[in-house]
Amino acid sequence: MRQAQNGDTVRIHYTGTLEDGTVFDSSRQRDPLEFTLGQGMLIPGFETGVIGMTQGAKKTVTIAPEDGYGEHHEAMVATIDRSDIPEDLKPEIGQQLQVSRPDGKTFNVILTGMDETSITVDANHPLAGKTLKFELELVEFA
């Protein structure tokens, strides 16, 4: 029976959960995820988990932060004076914002704290520093 290997294009159904069982993403209500193994399109631990699977196979993989979205880096958390944000912005905890760098490129941050004079934003991926669990099903080879 054919086993998934680098270079294969596969269609996978998955459900991703945190250590406490909270579901953060699932393909079950939409088409399976299609990707080519070995192209680095997904987090390394996800791709590694699919290697060796056969069509119709199901398995659960646990992915440490270093094989997922990386460690959480405090250097990517910043406090910004409220006077430096647009007046029409109504900040809320959990809100995603786009920030411009001096070179004109933008990146996303999440508002994680605020008080009367400042807001705290985090540029880490929301799943950085977290151990992830994925239930995988190799639906088919594409």
C-alpha positions as MATLAB code, in Angstrom:
seq = 'MRQAQNGDTVRIHYTGTLEDGTVFDSSRQRDPLEFTLGQGMLIPGFETGVIGMTQGAKKTVTIAPEDGYGEHHEAMVATIDRSDIPEDLKPEIGQQLQVSRPDGKTFNVILTGMDETSITVDANHPLAGKTLKFELELVEFA';
ca = [
       0.000    0.000    0.000;
       1.289    3.459   -0.939;
       2.747    5.503    1.936;
       2.933    9.292    1.895;
       6.411   10.658    1.267;
       8.086   13.931    0.336;
       6.924   15.066   -3.099;
       3.457   13.512   -2.763;
       0.433   15.768   -2.960;
      -2.086   14.654   -0.360;
      -5.554   15.634    0.844;
      -5.875   15.583    4.627;
      -8.727   16.133    7.049;
      -7.496   17.377   10.403;
      -8.640   18.729   13.734;
      -6.142   20.755   15.757;
      -6.484   21.090   19.526;
      -4.532   22.639   22.369;
      -3.372   20.608   25.377;
      -6.613   21.433   27.219;
      -8.694   20.034   24.344;
      -9.750   23.399   22.883;
     -10.207   23.089   19.106;
      -8.342   25.872   17.271;
      -8.904   24.664   13.685;
     -10.521   21.864   11.727;
     -11.078   20.977    8.086;
     -14.050   18.723    8.868;
     -16.649   21.320    7.808;
     -14.885   22.105    4.520;
     -12.816   20.422    1.828;
      -9.721   18.520    2.970;
      -6.444   20.424    3.056;
      -4.376   19.725   -0.069;
      -0.621   20.229   -0.026;
       2.626   18.731   -1.301;
       4.827   17.117    1.335;
       8.330   18.523    1.647;
       7.607   21.991    0.286;
       7.458   23.576    3.746;
       3.927   24.884    3.223;
       2.859   23.773    6.714;
       4.438   23.607   10.144;
       7.150   20.917   10.220;
       5.457   18.699   12.811;
       2.279   18.487   10.725;
       4.156   17.388    7.601;
       6.255   14.901    9.582;
       3.049   13.451   11.014;
       1.673   12.750    7.539;
       4.832   10.998    6.262;
       4.242    7.255    6.110;
       0.443    7.434    6.261;
      -1.621    5.405    3.789;
      -4.908    6.402    2.147;
      -7.728    6.170    4.694;
      -5.327    6.009    7.659;
      -6.041    8.061   10.795;
      -3.640    9.051   13.535;
      -3.028   11.639   16.227;
       0.242   13.577   16.437;
       1.479   15.860   19.198;
       3.633   18.749   18.045;
       6.015   20.611   20.360;
       6.356   24.388   19.867;
       9.714   24.062   18.064;
       8.042   21.894   15.387;
       4.927   24.083   15.320;
       4.768   27.859   15.465;
       7.942   28.292   17.503;
       8.516   29.503   21.020;
       6.834   32.618   22.362;
       9.383   35.473   22.332;
       8.915   38.305   24.821;
      10.957   40.553   22.503;
       7.970   40.456   20.130;
       5.664   41.994   22.757;
       5.562   45.790   22.891;
       3.776   48.507   24.809;
       2.624   51.452   22.717;
       1.483   54.842   23.944;
      -2.206   55.379   23.115;
      -1.314   58.720   21.528;
       0.561   56.748   18.829;
      -2.531   54.885   17.610;
      -5.176   56.337   15.281;
      -7.886   58.274   17.127;
     -10.671   56.375   15.355;
      -9.327   52.996   16.560;
     -11.417   51.543   19.372;
      -8.983   49.020   20.881;
     -10.267   45.731   22.308;
      -8.353   42.823   23.848;
      -7.847   40.111   21.201;
      -8.152   42.564   18.304;
      -5.773   42.011   15.381;
      -4.010   45.094   14.096;
      -1.639   45.787   11.199;
       1.530   47.664   12.047;
       3.845   49.316    9.525;
       7.596   49.033    9.811;
       9.906   51.914    8.844;
      10.648   50.099    5.554;
       6.920   50.182    4.674;
       6.246   46.472    5.201;
       3.351   45.540    7.448;
       2.860   42.740    9.963;
       0.027   41.623   12.228;
      -0.109   41.966   15.992;
      -2.729   41.045   18.565;
      -3.790   43.503   21.229;
      -3.175   41.663   24.510;
      -3.512   44.397   27.142;
      -4.411   48.022   27.690;
      -4.880   50.763   30.245;
      -5.691   54.472   30.039;
      -2.295   55.448   28.615;
      -1.011   52.471   26.634;
      -1.806   49.265   24.769;
       0.230   46.059   24.668;
       0.577   44.187   21.389;
       2.070   40.782   20.624;
       3.617   39.966   17.220;
       4.092   36.256   18.043;
       1.862   33.802   16.180;
      -1.185   33.130   18.405;
      -0.117   29.463   18.692;
       3.561   30.210   19.453;
       4.798   28.449   22.569;
       1.919   25.967   22.560;
       1.977   22.182   22.232;
      -0.508   21.196   19.534;
      -2.375   17.963   18.897;
      -3.679   17.083   15.441;
      -6.050   14.285   14.531;
      -5.115   13.447   10.925;
      -6.875   11.454    8.226;
      -5.230   10.940    4.853;
      -8.273   11.167    2.583;
      -6.448   10.589   -0.704;
      -3.382   11.174   -2.805;
      -4.049   13.996   -5.296;
];
